[in-house]
Amino acid sequence: MTFAFVVILGMIVLIPVLAIVIDSPLSEALARRIAARDSTPGTNERLEAMEKEIEYLTQSVESLREESAFVRSLVEGPATHALPEPADLETADGDREAS
């Protein structure tokens, strides 16, 4: 017998055996035990606490953004009007003196 023949024969036998083992009550019990271990009571509480903390941090960041925008508007002051050029001031003064 060649090595390739043994490998193919082994796979042919292994596939049905594996299917029977996976479908057995033993594997179902093992799957339930793994699922129960993953969903321990403390996990849900930790997840809820983390969600609340994320919500609080999101609100804090939004508050800081609003405060920053307010302070920026105070620092920048009201919209500045375009100041007249010095040449415009001289002509305006000259017009007043002539009248």
C-alpha positions as CSV (number, residue, x, y, z in Angstrom):
1,M,0.0,0.0,0.0
2,T,1.2,3.4,-0.8
3,F,1.2,6.4,1.5
4,A,-1.4,8.3,-0.5
5,F,-3.7,5.4,-0.4
6,V,-3.5,5.2,3.4
7,V,-4.1,8.9,3.7
8,I,-7.2,8.7,1.5
9,L,-8.5,5.7,3.3
10,G,-7.9,7.4,6.7
11,M,-9.9,10.5,5.5
12,I,-12.7,8.3,4.3
13,V,-13.0,6.6,7.7
14,L,-12.4,9.8,9.7
15,I,-15.1,11.9,8.1
16,P,-18.1,9.7,9.2
17,V,-16.5,9.1,12.7
18,L,-16.1,12.9,13.1
19,A,-19.7,13.5,12.0
20,I,-21.0,11.0,14.6
21,V,-18.9,12.5,17.4
22,I,-19.9,16.1,16.6
23,D,-23.6,15.1,16.5
24,S,-23.4,13.2,19.8
25,P,-25.0,14.3,23.1
26,L,-21.5,14.5,24.6
27,S,-20.5,17.3,22.2
28,E,-23.8,19.1,22.8
29,A,-23.1,19.0,26.5
30,L,-19.6,20.3,26.0
31,A,-21.0,23.1,23.8
32,R,-23.5,24.1,26.5
33,R,-20.8,24.1,29.1
34,I,-18.6,26.4,27.0
35,A,-21.5,28.7,26.3
36,A,-22.5,28.9,30.0
37,R,-18.9,29.7,31.0
38,D,-18.8,32.6,28.5
39,S,-22.0,34.1,29.8
40,T,-21.1,34.4,33.5
41,P,-23.3,36.7,35.6
42,G,-20.4,39.2,36.1
43,T,-19.9,39.6,32.3
44,N,-23.3,41.2,31.7
45,E,-22.8,43.6,34.6
46,R,-19.4,44.6,33.4
47,L,-20.7,45.1,29.9
48,E,-23.5,47.4,31.2
49,A,-21.1,49.4,33.3
50,M,-18.8,49.9,30.3
51,E,-21.7,51.0,28.2
52,K,-22.7,53.6,30.9
53,E,-19.1,54.8,31.1
54,I,-18.9,55.2,27.3
55,E,-22.2,57.1,27.3
56,Y,-20.9,59.4,30.1
57,L,-17.6,60.0,28.2
58,T,-19.5,60.8,25.0
59,Q,-21.6,63.4,26.9
60,S,-18.5,64.9,28.5
61,V,-16.8,65.2,25.1
62,E,-19.9,66.9,23.7
63,S,-20.0,69.3,26.6
64,L,-16.3,70.1,26.2
65,R,-17.0,70.8,22.5
66,E,-19.8,73.2,23.3
67,E,-17.7,75.0,26.0
68,S,-14.8,75.3,23.5
69,A,-17.0,76.8,20.8
70,F,-18.4,79.3,23.4
71,V,-14.9,80.3,24.6
72,R,-13.7,80.6,21.0
73,S,-16.6,82.9,20.2
74,L,-15.9,85.1,23.2
75,V,-12.2,85.3,22.3
76,E,-12.8,86.1,18.7
77,G,-15.4,88.7,19.7
78,P,-18.3,89.9,17.5
79,A,-17.8,89.9,13.8
80,T,-15.4,92.7,13.1
81,H,-16.5,95.2,10.6
82,A,-14.1,96.1,7.8
83,L,-12.1,99.1,9.0
84,P,-11.8,101.9,6.5
85,E,-8.5,102.4,4.8
86,P,-6.4,105.5,5.9
87,A,-6.9,106.9,2.4
88,D,-10.7,106.7,2.8
89,L,-10.4,108.5,6.2
90,E,-8.5,111.4,4.6
91,T,-11.1,111.9,1.8
92,A,-13.9,111.6,4.4
93,D,-12.2,114.3,6.5
94,G,-11.6,116.4,3.5
95,D,-15.3,116.2,2.5
96,R,-16.3,117.3,6.0
97,E,-14.0,120.2,6.0
98,A,-15.1,121.3,2.6
99,S,-18.8,121.3,3.6
